[in-house]
Amino acid sequence: MAESVDQMLDQMRKAKEVGGDLVEVRVDFLKNFIPRQDLEILIKQSPLPTLVTFRGQTEPCMN
């Protein structure tokens, strides 16, 4: 989870460096989320297979 696409990409790269084999992208945490633009960037630049999640405001969060 991150507030910007750049922060998410940085975290994805770090996950790969430490041996991750999959990342989950929580786009509901992005500030100023632009779906088509942001998803294209995240999916194309992700170094790992990516699961995209968007949780609405009414869905409980298990943090």
C-alpha positions, -999 to +999 in steps of 0.1 A: +000+000+000+012+035-009-001+069-017+015+072-051+023+051-081+060+057-078+059+046-042+041+014-052+066+006-079+094+011-054+078-013-030+072-038-058+109-037-067+119-042-030+095-071-028+112-088-057+147-081-042+138-099-010+124-129-029+087-121-033+069-140-061+037-119-062+025-084-052-009-071-043-016-035-053-042-017-031-052+011-055-078+024-030-048+039-010-036+060-040-041+097-037-056+112-069-062+077-084-065+079-122-077+043-131-066+039-167-033+057-164-023+044-130-033+008-137-014+007-170+017+020-154+015-004-124+008-035-145+034-027-172+062-018-148+056-044-121+085-067-118+063-095-104+028-109-111+003-085-097-030-088-079-050-055-081-074-048-052-098-019-047-118-019-014-147+005-012-153+028+018-180+005+031-159-026+030-142-035+063-104-031+064-084-057+082-052-037+089 
